[in-house]
Amino acid sequence: MSGGVDSSAAAALLLEQGYDVVGITLKLWPQDCVSRAEDKCCGPQAVMDARAVCDKLGIPYYLIDESAEFQSNVIRYFADEYKAGRTPNPCVMCNQTLKFGRLIERADQLGAQYIATGHFARVEKNPDTGRTLLLRGRDPRKDQSYFLFSLQQHQLARAVFPLGEKTKTDTRAFARGCRLKTADKQESMEICFVPDNDYGCFLEQSKLVQRHVGTL
């Protein structure tokens, strides 16, 4: 749960459908990080909002520290790709290695069968092949299946996307009906770890940090 309306509504929808739901936020930044925007995914305000939603829904909530994995699998990849002259997609890497990687391991520890997120996407089982298919969300303006294209079969088979059949307008209306504090929260279109969308500054800082670490 990112502390936004989509993951909040997804949790409420699952409860309505009879699932036993546990809310989890992945803490992806070190506690003393000064470059992370305060209200981004896993920032202090986002964590408080996610916790408040879980309290409202009456479900358990866990904050799990995956900052080391995020640094090695997402931040370093982002910087290395730009250095190599390629355009990275850090959200794809985060979904592959953390949200549907490490989080599945955490789900196993909790005895959870599925992983649910607030992505606007759908999954469907092919009855002939037994393979799980990744499909676009019904709302063409909010479809997020392209962020999930790298997920493997064992990950897709555990995935649930409660918002796949809904529009963003429907999602906000449902959250308001549930009286969730995130119902009208503004959504962010920026990369969560790049403050003010300043890629140049972030990459320069990343280079300095890596150089410093290399001298230890």
Backbone as ProteinMPNN parsed JSONL, in Angstrom:
{"seq_chain_A": "MSGGVDSSAAAALLLEQGYDVVGITLKLWPQDCVSRAEDKCCGPQAVMDARAVCDKLGIPYYLIDESAEFQSNVIRYFADEYKAGRTPNPCVMCNQTLKFGRLIERADQLGAQYIATGHFARVEKNPDTGRTLLLRGRDPRKDQSYFLFSLQQHQLARAVFPLGEKTKTDTRAFARGCRLKTADKQESMEICFVPDNDYGCFLEQSKLVQRHVGTL", "coords_chain_A": {"N_chain_A": [[0.845, -1.19, 0.0], [0.685, 2.075, -1.005], [-0.1, 4.412, 0.132], [-1.736, 5.917, -1.38], [-4.791, 6.625, -3.273], [-5.454, 4.505, -4.986], [-4.284, 1.978, -4.136], [-5.454, 1.954, -1.646], [-8.209, 1.801, -2.216], [-8.176, -0.645, -3.509], [-7.605, -2.433, -1.414], [-9.936, -2.109, 0.137], [-11.878, -3.008, -1.678], [-11.183, -5.711, -1.923], [-11.733, -6.629, 0.652], [-14.498, -6.275, 0.613], [-15.128, -8.222, -1.204], [-14.731, -10.492, 0.217], [-12.203, -11.39, 0.915], [-9.426, -12.173, 3.106], [-7.558, -9.708, 4.279], [-4.34, -8.194, 4.363], [-2.487, -5.328, 4.974], [0.388, -3.961, 3.447], [3.228, -1.924, 3.374], [6.065, -1.172, 1.535], [9.051, -0.072, 2.724], [11.214, 1.876, 1.152], [13.307, 3.625, 1.252], [16.273, 4.785, 2.976], [16.173, 5.774, 6.451], [17.345, 8.253, 6.955], [17.394, 9.554, 4.563], [17.659, 12.383, 2.507], [16.931, 13.191, 0.033], [14.593, 12.116, -0.816], [11.286, 12.795, -1.648], [8.821, 14.003, 0.616], [6.125, 13.121, 0.511], [6.054, 11.062, -1.265], [5.727, 7.684, -2.591], [6.041, 5.493, 0.034], [7.123, 7.448, 1.619], [7.147, 9.458, 4.69], [4.523, 10.699, 5.087], [2.992, 9.206, 3.315], [3.176, 6.664, 4.453], [1.855, 7.106, 6.878], [-0.709, 7.665, 5.881], [-1.385, 5.222, 4.634], [-1.369, 3.54, 6.84], [-3.459, 4.678, 8.298], [-5.642, 4.152, 6.618], [-5.713, 1.34, 6.729], [-6.321, 1.05, 9.425], [-8.869, 2.181, 9.443], [-10.189, 0.316, 7.854], [-9.932, -1.883, 9.403], [-7.891, -3.823, 9.245], [-4.804, -5.75, 9.513], [-1.563, -4.135, 9.518], [1.613, -3.742, 8.038], [4.884, -2.408, 7.954], [7.544, -2.785, 5.928], [10.993, -3.01, 5.668], [12.747, -2.554, 2.814], [14.845, -1.171, 1.8], [17.564, -1.585, 1.153], [17.458, -3.476, -0.92], [16.035, -1.966, -2.785], [17.827, 0.072, -3.35], [19.944, -1.372, -4.554], [18.726, -2.793, -6.673], [17.029, -1.073, -8.076], [17.613, 1.806, -7.896], [20.389, 1.805, -8.524], [20.321, 0.487, -10.98], [18.814, 2.375, -12.466], [20.571, 4.619, -12.545], [22.816, 3.441, -13.792], [21.813, 2.7, -16.311], [21.237, 5.177, -17.527], [23.815, 6.177, -17.601], [24.898, 4.454, -19.464], [23.72, 5.357, -21.738], [21.112, 4.643, -22.208], [17.514, 4.611, -21.822], [16.03, 4.183, -18.798], [13.474, 2.18, -17.118], [12.404, 2.45, -14.2], [10.141, 1.727, -12.702], [9.213, -0.663, -13.782], [11.329, -2.373, -13.082], [11.15, -2.205, -10.304], [8.636, -3.341, -9.816], [9.117, -5.946, -10.729], [11.255, -6.96, -9.124], [10.739, -6.211, -6.47], [7.903, -5.516, -5.669], [6.596, -7.715, -6.751], [8.407, -9.597, -6.194], [10.292, -9.648, -3.764], [8.11, -9.092, -2.121], [6.388, -11.226, -2.515], [7.788, -13.211, -1.224], [7.549, -12.262, 1.386], [4.794, -12.491, 1.633], [4.519, -15.254, 1.618], [5.677, -15.815, 4.093], [3.726, -14.798, 5.73], [1.663, -16.43, 5.193], [0.002, -15.808, 3.078], [-1.873, -16.126, 0.095], [-2.121, -14.638, -2.251], [-0.934, -11.676, -3.997], [-1.9, -8.383, -3.991], [-2.324, -5.337, -5.766], [-2.699, -1.791, -6.513], [-2.686, -1.429, -9.25], [-3.932, -0.544, -12.483], [-4.806, -2.955, -14.188], [-5.257, -6.289, -15.554], [-5.577, -9.829, -14.93], [-5.794, -13.076, -16.397], [-6.695, -16.47, -16.617], [-5.664, -18.766, -19.003], [-7.632, -21.248, -20.261], [-6.897, -23.321, -21.943], [-4.095, -23.509, -22.121], [-3.276, -23.129, -19.543], [-1.758, -21.046, -18.733], [-1.163, -17.861, -17.183], [-2.503, -14.862, -18.189], [-1.552, -11.519, -18.854], [-3.459, -8.662, -18.963], [-4.685, -5.587, -20.393], [-5.903, -2.822, -18.404], [-9.378, -1.952, -17.971], [-9.917, 0.748, -18.255], [-8.754, 2.778, -20.631], [-7.295, 5.099, -20.373], [-5.941, 4.915, -18.01], [-4.569, 2.556, -17.962], [-2.106, 0.314, -16.768], [-0.687, -1.888, -17.432], [1.642, -2.05, -18.914], [3.675, -1.519, -17.165], [4.072, -3.903, -15.999], [4.984, -5.839, -17.667], [7.225, -7.479, -17.532], [6.823, -9.41, -15.64], [6.935, -12.769, -14.496], [5.508, -16.079, -15.029], [5.041, -17.402, -12.538], [4.775, -15.222, -10.904], [2.651, -13.705, -11.977], [0.607, -15.544, -11.573], [0.105, -15.304, -8.91], [-0.924, -12.822, -8.651], [-3.3, -10.219, -8.024], [-5.535, -7.852, -9.228], [-7.544, -5.63, -8.191], [-8.612, -3.269, -9.262], [-8.78, -3.521, -11.962], [-11.058, -3.646, -13.589], [-12.17, -1.191, -13.263], [-12.596, 2.415, -13.599], [-10.624, 5.404, -13.07], [-12.235, 7.385, -11.991], [-14.366, 5.857, -10.971], [-12.936, 4.509, -9.007], [-12.151, 6.517, -7.182], [-14.691, 7.33, -6.359], [-15.607, 5.025, -5.091], [-13.772, 4.87, -2.984], [-14.459, 7.189, -1.603], [-17.016, 6.487, -0.801], [-16.352, 4.565, 1.044], [-15.276, 6.134, 2.914], [-12.523, 6.716, 3.044], [-9.464, 8.272, 3.837], [-7.757, 8.857, 1.796], [-9.178, 9.264, -0.494], [-9.469, 11.566, -2.134], [-6.912, 12.24, -2.613], [-4.154, 13.694, -4.236], [-2.67, 12.343, -7.162], [0.601, 11.181, -8.05], [2.693, 11.664, -10.839], [5.332, 11.437, -11.22], [8.648, 9.927, -11.027], [9.219, 8.097, -8.125], [11.564, 8.403, -6.614], [12.905, 10.639, -7.486], [13.244, 13.792, -6.67], [11.245, 16.621, -7.419], [11.301, 16.017, -10.08], [13.829, 16.307, -11.182], [16.082, 15.02, -12.967], [18.759, 15.308, -13.73], [20.062, 16.468, -11.489], [19.595, 14.46, -9.604], [20.985, 12.263, -10.732], [23.592, 13.221, -10.69], [23.999, 13.441, -7.926], [23.748, 10.741, -7.318], [25.995, 9.717, -8.612], [28.046, 10.883, -7.131], [27.544, 9.746, -4.645], [28.005, 6.997, -5.195], [30.699, 7.134, -5.886], [31.808, 7.919, -3.464], [31.131, 5.729, -1.848], [32.686, 3.814, -3.088], [35.213, 4.433, -2.196], [35.438, 3.627, 0.358]], "CA_chain_A": [[0.0, 0.0, 0.0], [1.55, 3.225, -1.206], [-0.644, 5.586, 0.767], [-2.565, 6.611, -2.355], [-6.182, 6.186, -3.368], [-5.622, 3.252, -5.73], [-4.032, 0.816, -3.282], [-6.447, 1.992, -0.564], [-9.462, 1.273, -2.752], [-7.968, -2.069, -3.795], [-7.753, -3.161, -0.15], [-11.354, -2.077, 0.514], [-12.605, -3.882, -2.606], [-10.903, -7.105, -1.567], [-12.527, -6.916, 1.857], [-15.89, -6.384, 0.187], [-15.257, -9.479, -1.938], [-14.601, -11.603, 1.15], [-10.817, -11.798, 1.162], [-8.753, -11.844, 4.354], [-6.596, -8.753, 3.731], [-3.263, -7.631, 5.178], [-1.873, -4.197, 4.295], [1.847, -3.892, 3.556], [3.964, -0.873, 2.677], [7.497, -1.419, 1.448], [9.89, 1.097, 3.013], [12.241, 1.743, 0.124], [14.368, 4.613, 1.435], [16.863, 4.855, 4.318], [15.473, 6.713, 7.326], [17.976, 9.571, 6.93], [17.486, 10.032, 3.187], [17.198, 13.762, 2.396], [16.529, 13.491, -1.341], [13.281, 11.553, -1.087], [10.183, 13.71, -1.373], [8.139, 13.566, 1.821], [4.835, 12.479, 0.295], [6.14, 10.047, -2.3], [5.496, 6.315, -2.159], [6.81, 5.041, 1.192], [7.547, 8.573, 2.438], [6.466, 9.498, 5.996], [3.098, 10.97, 4.978], [2.377, 8.066, 2.642], [3.083, 5.583, 5.438], [0.771, 7.456, 7.807], [-1.988, 7.519, 5.185], [-1.652, 3.792, 4.464], [-1.7, 2.998, 8.163], [-4.783, 5.176, 8.663], [-6.615, 3.413, 5.82], [-5.817, -0.009, 7.291], [-7.041, 1.183, 10.695], [-10.263, 2.405, 9.083], [-10.738, -0.928, 7.314], [-9.828, -2.92, 10.418], [-7.0, -4.902, 8.801], [-3.425, -5.596, 9.994], [-0.684, -3.324, 8.67], [3.042, -3.931, 8.264], [5.853, -1.608, 7.212], [8.678, -3.688, 5.746], [12.17, -2.3, 5.153], [13.408, -3.141, 1.653], [15.643, -0.071, 1.256], [18.812, -2.094, 0.562], [17.107, -4.076, -2.206], [15.631, -0.887, -3.689], [19.051, 0.753, -3.763], [20.759, -2.207, -5.442], [18.001, -3.298, -7.842], [16.277, -0.038, -8.795], [18.381, 3.049, -7.999], [21.642, 1.573, -9.257], [19.928, 0.195, -12.366], [18.405, 3.642, -13.069], [21.76, 5.417, -12.817], [23.677, 2.728, -14.75], [21.221, 2.749, -17.645], [21.478, 6.513, -18.08], [25.255, 6.261, -17.856], [25.153, 3.671, -20.671], [23.041, 5.979, -22.866], [19.797, 4.05, -22.414], [16.449, 5.171, -20.982], [15.546, 3.122, -17.899], [12.105, 2.209, -16.614], [12.581, 1.928, -12.84], [8.903, 1.139, -12.176], [9.206, -2.057, -14.223], [12.291, -3.094, -12.256], [10.621, -2.259, -8.945], [7.56, -4.343, -9.796], [9.671, -7.277, -10.952], [12.139, -7.44, -8.061], [10.266, -5.896, -5.127], [6.471, -5.683, -5.436], [6.218, -9.095, -7.079], [9.577, -10.417, -5.917], [10.461, -9.728, -2.314], [6.808, -9.081, -1.451], [5.86, -12.592, -2.544], [8.466, -13.92, -0.131], [6.908, -11.812, 2.623], [3.454, -13.084, 1.654], [4.688, -16.648, 2.027], [5.923, -15.825, 5.534], [2.466, -14.48, 6.404], [0.661, -17.41, 4.803], [-0.914, -15.206, 2.109], [-1.858, -16.826, -1.194], [-2.063, -13.707, -3.372], [-0.435, -10.318, -3.856], [-2.793, -7.441, -4.666], [-1.851, -3.962, -5.859], [-3.656, -0.866, -7.084], [-2.468, -1.228, -10.68], [-5.063, -0.698, -13.406], [-4.446, -4.052, -15.091], [-6.047, -7.492, -15.285], [-4.985, -11.132, -15.238], [-6.801, -14.061, -16.801], [-6.127, -17.799, -16.825], [-6.011, -19.393, -20.278], [-8.056, -22.611, -19.921], [-6.27, -24.31, -22.822], [-2.66, -23.655, -21.84], [-3.023, -23.021, -18.114], [-0.918, -19.883, -18.479], [-1.825, -16.658, -16.71], [-2.31, -13.791, -19.154], [-1.617, -10.142, -18.385], [-4.323, -7.893, -19.856], [-4.81, -4.165, -20.098], [-7.033, -2.391, -17.591], [-10.535, -1.543, -18.772], [-9.833, 2.189, -18.492], [-7.598, 2.973, -21.503], [-6.517, 6.272, -19.948], [-5.183, 4.606, -16.799], [-3.951, 1.231, -18.071], [-0.735, 0.24, -16.262], [-0.141, -3.229, -17.703], [2.991, -1.945, -19.479], [4.624, -1.53, -16.061], [4.106, -5.259, -15.459], [5.233, -6.772, -18.769], [8.348, -8.378, -17.257], [6.486, -10.406, -14.616], [6.959, -14.152, -14.952], [4.284, -16.832, -14.781], [4.803, -17.666, -11.12], [4.371, -13.964, -10.295], [1.306, -13.387, -12.46], [-0.341, -16.491, -10.985], [-0.179, -14.868, -7.54], [-1.314, -11.414, -8.705], [-4.705, -9.813, -8.057], [-5.656, -6.43, -9.515], [-8.96, -5.318, -7.958], [-9.068, -2.098, -10.01], [-8.662, -3.794, -13.39], [-12.313, -3.403, -14.293], [-12.688, 0.113, -12.877], [-11.958, 3.648, -14.049], [-10.114, 6.204, -11.956], [-13.392, 8.048, -11.391], [-15.038, 4.836, -10.161], [-12.079, 4.195, -7.864], [-12.276, 7.596, -6.196], [-16.051, 7.295, -5.822], [-15.676, 3.903, -4.16], [-13.005, 5.246, -1.798], [-15.268, 8.153, -0.854], [-18.091, 5.736, -0.179], [-15.764, 3.858, 2.195], [-14.764, 7.19, 3.792], [-11.075, 6.591, 3.173], [-8.867, 9.61, 3.823], [-6.987, 9.024, 0.56], [-10.11, 9.274, -1.632], [-9.239, 12.711, -3.019], [-5.481, 12.548, -2.588], [-3.595, 13.92, -5.565], [-1.75, 11.3, -7.588], [1.881, 11.649, -8.568], [3.088, 11.077, -12.115], [6.786, 11.463, -11.274], [9.35, 8.789, -10.442], [9.114, 8.319, -6.688], [12.825, 8.729, -5.951], [13.538, 11.809, -8.113], [12.546, 14.993, -6.198], [10.974, 17.708, -8.37], [11.524, 15.534, -11.451], [15.135, 16.816, -11.612], [16.903, 13.844, -13.228], [20.171, 15.672, -13.764], [20.549, 16.62, -10.12], [19.59, 13.154, -8.945], [22.06, 11.434, -11.28], [24.846, 13.768, -10.185], [24.09, 13.0, -6.542], [23.968, 9.295, -7.337], [27.38, 9.495, -9.005], [28.883, 11.247, -6.005], [27.354, 8.741, -3.606], [28.683, 5.775, -5.606], [32.132, 7.369, -5.824], [32.158, 7.918, -2.059], [31.055, 4.351, -1.369], [33.795, 3.062, -3.652], [36.479, 4.737, -1.533], [35.424, 3.115, 1.726]], "C_chain_A": [[0.879, 1.238, 0.0], [1.093, 4.463, -0.463], [-1.499, 6.416, -0.175], [-3.956, 6.017, -2.444], [-6.313, 4.814, -4.019], [-5.408, 2.021, -4.847], [-5.012, 0.778, -2.108], [-7.771, 1.391, -1.024], [-9.346, -0.219, -3.049], [-8.154, -2.905, -2.535], [-9.217, -3.218, 0.267], [-12.19, -2.99, -0.382], [-12.407, -5.348, -2.261], [-11.673, -7.525, -0.32], [-13.993, -7.134, 1.487], [-16.15, -7.712, -0.518], [-15.011, -10.706, -1.062], [-13.192, -12.098, 1.409], [-10.383, -11.428, 2.578], [-7.542, -10.997, 3.965], [-5.593, -8.298, 4.785], [-2.626, -6.499, 4.38], [-0.374, -4.162, 4.528], [2.36, -2.708, 2.754], [5.436, -1.249, 2.687], [8.237, -0.112, 1.693], [11.123, 0.992, 2.118], [13.397, 2.716, 0.282], [14.95, 4.534, 2.833], [16.187, 5.942, 5.14], [16.032, 8.128, 7.213], [18.095, 10.142, 5.525], [16.898, 11.438, 3.075], [16.688, 14.075, 0.997], [15.139, 12.966, -1.676], [12.186, 12.54, -0.719], [9.311, 13.133, -0.26], [6.876, 12.761, 1.546], [4.862, 11.486, -0.855], [5.825, 8.681, -1.705], [6.521, 5.927, -1.105], [7.423, 6.182, 1.982], [6.746, 8.619, 3.725], [4.962, 9.739, 5.913], [2.362, 9.812, 4.324], [2.189, 6.897, 3.605], [1.941, 5.865, 6.43], [-0.597, 7.286, 7.16], [-2.36, 6.046, 5.01], [-2.059, 3.156, 5.786], [-3.108, 3.418, 8.589], [-5.888, 4.44, 7.896], [-6.812, 2.01, 6.39], [-6.566, 0.012, 8.624], [-8.528, 1.365, 10.441], [-10.93, 1.115, 8.615], [-10.682, -2.079, 8.32], [-8.97, -4.099, 10.007], [-5.598, -4.678, 9.362], [-2.59, -4.79, 9.001], [0.769, -3.567, 9.054], [3.841, -2.98, 7.384], [7.138, -2.418, 7.142], [9.835, -2.96, 5.059], [12.822, -3.095, 4.024], [14.329, -2.098, 0.993], [16.936, -0.559, 0.603], [18.541, -2.704, -0.807], [16.73, -3.004, -3.233], [16.871, -0.157, -4.225], [19.819, -0.067, -4.796], [20.043, -2.596, -6.727], [17.299, -2.23, -8.669], [17.104, 1.232, -8.984], [19.64, 2.85, -8.828], [21.368, 1.267, -10.728], [19.589, 1.486, -13.107], [19.628, 4.47, -13.467], [22.647, 4.759, -13.878], [23.129, 2.794, -16.173], [21.427, 4.112, -18.302], [22.951, 6.692, -18.439], [25.625, 5.54, -19.152], [24.442, 4.239, -21.898], [21.691, 5.376, -23.18], [18.79, 4.698, -21.464], [15.872, 4.069, -20.1], [14.06, 3.258, -17.607], [12.141, 1.613, -15.203], [11.331, 1.29, -12.256], [8.786, -0.332, -12.569], [10.131, -2.89, -13.346], [11.793, -3.24, -10.828], [9.518, -3.306, -8.836], [8.127, -5.753, -9.867], [10.429, -7.804, -9.733], [11.592, -7.223, -6.657], [8.783, -6.194, -4.942], [5.972, -7.08, -5.779], [7.408, -10.043, -6.94], [9.688, -10.618, -4.418], [9.105, -9.792, -1.587], [6.15, -10.452, -1.47], [6.501, -13.428, -1.444], [7.849, -13.542, 1.21], [5.502, -12.417, 2.75], [3.519, -14.544, 2.097], [4.904, -16.753, 3.533], [4.648, -15.566, 6.334], [1.365, -15.488, 6.083], [-0.35, -16.88, 3.817], [-0.759, -15.878, 0.747], [-1.627, -15.873, -2.369], [-1.407, -12.384, -2.978], [-1.377, -9.408, -4.639], [-2.176, -6.055, -4.671], [-2.946, -3.09, -6.477], [-3.428, -0.574, -8.547], [-3.782, -1.382, -11.461], [-4.644, -1.685, -14.501], [-5.306, -5.245, -14.718], [-5.21, -8.74, -15.565], [-6.109, -12.111, -15.53], [-6.105, -15.385, -17.082], [-6.602, -18.354, -18.167], [-6.378, -20.852, -20.013], [-7.385, -23.687, -20.767], [-4.814, -24.569, -22.461], [-2.342, -23.652, -20.35], [-2.156, -21.828, -17.745], [-1.763, -18.69, -18.01], [-1.478, -15.509, -17.65], [-2.419, -12.431, -18.467], [-2.393, -9.324, -19.405], [-4.347, -6.422, -19.44], [-6.001, -3.906, -19.173], [-8.156, -1.899, -18.485], [-10.504, -0.056, -19.121], [-8.595, 2.471, -19.346], [-6.72, 4.152, -21.096], [-5.631, 5.971, -18.751], [-4.492, 3.251, -16.844], [-2.485, 1.264, -17.626], [-0.099, -1.129, -16.515], [1.288, -3.171, -18.242], [4.057, -1.863, -18.398], [4.887, -2.95, -15.551], [4.536, -6.301, -16.487], [6.315, -7.794, -18.446], [8.036, -9.434, -16.202], [6.422, -11.8, -15.221], [5.68, -14.875, -14.524], [4.01, -17.06, -13.292], [4.4, -16.396, -10.373], [2.95, -13.58, -10.701], [0.247, -14.288, -11.825], [-0.729, -16.096, -9.561], [-0.759, -13.457, -7.492], [-2.828, -11.23, -8.748], [-4.743, -8.302, -8.251], [-7.12, -6.006, -9.385], [-9.492, -4.156, -8.8], [-9.084, -2.32, -11.518], [-9.904, -3.499, -14.198], [-12.879, -2.002, -14.047], [-11.949, 1.26, -13.576], [-11.422, 4.382, -12.82], [-11.26, 6.904, -11.237], [-14.159, 7.09, -10.488], [-14.26, 4.563, -8.874], [-12.196, 5.255, -6.782], [-13.663, 7.584, -5.554], [-16.2, 6.166, -4.806], [-14.948, 4.238, -2.862], [-13.763, 6.263, -0.951], [-16.403, 7.446, -0.121], [-17.629, 4.97, 1.051], [-15.2, 4.82, 3.229], [-13.276, 7.017, 4.073], [-10.432, 7.957, 3.005], [-8.087, 9.895, 2.543], [-7.868, 9.218, -0.671], [-9.829, 10.393, -2.622], [-7.773, 13.133, -3.031], [-4.946, 12.664, -4.0], [-2.617, 12.81, -5.923], [-0.491, 11.91, -8.181], [2.214, 10.916, -9.854], [4.603, 11.016, -12.252], [7.367, 10.16, -10.745], [9.526, 9.057, -8.952], [10.413, 8.757, -6.039], [13.564, 9.912, -6.581], [12.775, 13.063, -7.699], [12.42, 16.043, -7.289], [11.244, 17.317, -9.819], [12.849, 16.013, -12.044], [16.101, 15.643, -11.791], [18.387, 14.164, -13.162], [20.772, 15.775, -12.384], [20.628, 15.275, -9.414], [20.75, 12.282, -9.422], [23.429, 11.927, -10.813], [25.061, 13.355, -8.743], [24.392, 11.511, -6.461], [25.41, 8.974, -7.667], [28.32, 9.786, -7.851], [28.789, 10.223, -4.883], [28.111, 7.467, -3.95], [30.192, 5.933, -5.52], [32.616, 7.326, -4.383], [32.153, 6.501, -1.506], [32.241, 3.542, -1.867], [35.12, 3.325, -2.971], [36.546, 4.202, -0.122], [36.263, 1.862, 1.873]], "O_chain_A": [[1.711, 1.427, 0.888], [1.811, 5.462, -0.423], [-1.943, 7.505, 0.189], [-4.266, 5.031, -1.776], [-7.192, 4.038, -3.645], [-6.251, 1.125, -4.813], [-5.364, -0.3, -1.628], [-8.377, 0.582, -0.322], [-10.304, -0.97, -2.863], [-8.785, -3.961, -2.575], [-9.692, -4.265, 0.707], [-13.102, -3.665, 0.093], [-13.353, -6.135, -2.3], [-12.198, -8.636, -0.246], [-14.642, -8.055, 1.983], [-17.249, -8.26, -0.441], [-15.077, -11.836, -1.547], [-13.008, -13.127, 2.059], [-10.908, -10.487, 3.173], [-6.593, -11.518, 3.379], [-5.945, -8.051, 5.939], [-2.26, -6.695, 3.221], [0.091, -4.313, 5.657], [1.976, -2.51, 1.601], [5.987, -1.603, 3.729], [8.064, 0.851, 0.946], [11.969, 0.12, 2.313], [14.368, 2.647, -0.471], [14.225, 4.249, 3.787], [15.685, 6.921, 4.587], [15.29, 9.099, 7.356], [18.821, 11.114, 5.314], [15.765, 11.669, 3.498], [16.072, 15.121, 0.79], [14.569, 13.328, -2.705], [12.163, 13.062, 0.396], [9.089, 11.923, -0.199], [6.583, 11.813, 2.274], [3.81, 11.105, -1.369], [5.675, 8.531, -0.493], [7.727, 6.024, -1.334], [8.173, 5.934, 2.926], [5.758, 7.895, 3.856], [4.195, 9.059, 6.594], [1.247, 9.471, 4.721], [1.161, 6.221, 3.574], [1.167, 4.971, 6.771], [-1.538, 6.819, 7.802], [-3.513, 5.666, 5.213], [-2.977, 2.339, 5.839], [-3.855, 2.628, 9.165], [-6.942, 4.139, 8.456], [-7.944, 1.544, 6.521], [-7.348, -0.892, 8.918], [-9.357, 0.777, 11.135], [-12.089, 0.853, 8.936], [-11.305, -3.12, 8.115], [-9.262, -5.241, 10.364], [-5.232, -3.541, 9.659], [-2.875, -4.766, 7.803], [1.117, -3.594, 10.235], [3.513, -2.775, 6.215], [7.753, -2.708, 8.169], [9.661, -2.367, 3.994], [13.377, -4.17, 4.247], [14.561, -2.14, -0.216], [17.361, 0.005, -0.406], [19.3, -2.48, -1.75], [17.066, -3.123, -4.411], [16.944, 0.183, -5.406], [20.29, 0.473, -5.796], [20.683, -2.719, -7.772], [17.002, -2.455, -9.842], [17.28, 1.689, -10.113], [19.924, 3.636, -9.732], [22.09, 1.728, -11.611], [20.022, 1.68, -14.243], [19.711, 4.963, -14.592], [23.17, 5.44, -14.76], [23.892, 2.928, -17.13], [21.752, 4.195, -19.487], [23.282, 7.289, -19.463], [26.546, 5.952, -19.856], [24.544, 3.67, -22.985], [21.166, 5.56, -24.278], [19.164, 5.261, -20.436], [15.283, 3.116, -20.612], [13.464, 4.314, -17.821], [11.932, 0.412, -15.03], [11.432, 0.407, -11.405], [8.315, -1.152, -11.781], [9.766, -3.984, -12.916], [11.992, -4.283, -10.205], [9.475, -4.07, -7.871], [7.675, -6.649, -9.153], [10.265, -8.963, -9.353], [11.94, -7.968, -5.741], [8.434, -7.051, -4.13], [5.026, -7.571, -5.162], [7.413, -11.142, -7.494], [9.238, -11.626, -3.875], [8.975, -10.465, -0.565], [5.429, -10.804, -0.536], [5.84, -14.25, -0.81], [7.65, -14.399, 2.07], [5.081, -12.805, 3.84], [2.671, -15.008, 2.86], [4.383, -17.663, 4.178], [4.498, -16.043, 7.459], [0.266, -15.411, 6.633], [-1.449, -17.423, 3.71], [0.356, -16.161, 0.307], [-1.011, -16.252, -3.365], [-1.335, -12.026, -1.802], [-1.624, -9.641, -5.822], [-1.569, -5.642, -3.683], [-3.985, -3.591, -6.909], [-3.925, 0.432, -9.053], [-4.62, -2.226, -11.145], [-4.194, -1.297, -15.579], [-6.0, -5.229, -13.701], [-4.255, -8.7, -16.341], [-7.214, -12.003, -14.997], [-5.048, -15.416, -17.712], [-7.803, -18.404, -18.433], [-5.523, -21.626, -19.582], [-7.311, -24.844, -20.352], [-4.354, -25.71, -22.49], [-1.279, -24.113, -19.934], [-1.853, -21.62, -16.57], [-2.923, -18.54, -18.396], [-0.304, -15.217, -17.881], [-3.274, -12.226, -17.606], [-2.031, -9.291, -20.581], [-4.067, -6.073, -18.293], [-6.973, -4.662, -19.16], [-7.92, -1.479, -19.618], [-11.009, 0.349, -20.169], [-7.48, 2.407, -18.828], [-5.537, 4.196, -21.435], [-4.668, 6.695, -18.499], [-3.886, 2.84, -15.854], [-1.719, 2.129, -18.051], [0.901, -1.483, -15.891], [2.061, -4.111, -18.06], [5.231, -2.111, -18.675], [5.811, -3.173, -14.769], [4.466, -7.502, -16.224], [6.324, -8.877, -19.032], [8.888, -10.268, -15.895], [5.914, -11.985, -16.327], [4.879, -14.345, -13.755], [2.872, -16.926, -12.842], [3.758, -16.474, -9.326], [2.145, -13.177, -9.861], [-0.874, -13.85, -11.567], [-1.776, -16.51, -9.064], [-1.053, -12.946, -6.411], [-3.542, -11.979, -9.415], [-4.071, -7.559, -7.535], [-7.856, -6.023, -10.372], [-10.698, -4.067, -9.03], [-9.374, -1.393, -12.273], [-9.812, -3.139, -15.372], [-13.944, -1.664, -14.564], [-10.835, 1.094, -14.072], [-11.728, 4.024, -11.683], [-11.256, 7.005, -10.01], [-14.556, 7.452, -9.38], [-14.841, 4.409, -7.799], [-12.324, 4.932, -5.602], [-13.796, 7.801, -4.349], [-16.851, 6.339, -3.775], [-15.434, 3.933, -1.773], [-13.717, 6.208, 0.278], [-16.712, 7.764, 1.028], [-18.402, 4.749, 1.984], [-14.711, 4.404, 4.279], [-12.831, 7.159, 5.212], [-10.818, 8.719, 2.119], [-7.79, 11.051, 2.241], [-7.352, 9.326, -1.784], [-9.939, 10.187, -3.83], [-7.444, 14.255, -3.417], [-5.246, 11.834, -4.859], [-1.824, 12.383, -5.083], [-0.514, 13.007, -8.738], [2.041, 9.702, -9.952], [5.111, 10.59, -13.289], [6.67, 9.379, -10.096], [9.945, 10.149, -8.568], [10.379, 9.423, -5.005], [14.722, 10.162, -6.249], [11.754, 13.38, -8.31], [13.384, 16.322, -8.003], [11.396, 18.18, -10.683], [12.983, 16.117, -13.263], [16.852, 15.31, -10.873], [19.176, 13.396, -12.611], [21.852, 15.245, -12.124], [21.598, 14.982, -8.716], [21.421, 11.639, -8.615], [24.327, 11.121, -10.569], [26.165, 12.964, -8.364], [25.194, 11.074, -5.636], [25.995, 8.066, -7.077], [29.271, 9.043, -7.609], [29.786, 9.871, -4.254], [28.793, 6.906, -3.092], [30.897, 5.001, -5.133], [33.68, 6.781, -4.09], [33.067, 6.113, -0.778], [32.75, 2.68, -1.151], [36.061, 2.547, -3.129], [37.583, 4.302, 0.535], [36.356, 1.306, 2.967]]}, "name": "protein", "num_of_chains": 1, "seq": "MSGGVDSSAAAALLLEQGYDVVGITLKLWPQDCVSRAEDKCCGPQAVMDARAVCDKLGIPYYLIDESAEFQSNVIRYFADEYKAGRTPNPCVMCNQTLKFGRLIERADQLGAQYIATGHFARVEKNPDTGRTLLLRGRDPRKDQSYFLFSLQQHQLARAVFPLGEKTKTDTRAFARGCRLKTADKQESMEICFVPDNDYGCFLEQSKLVQRHVGTL"}
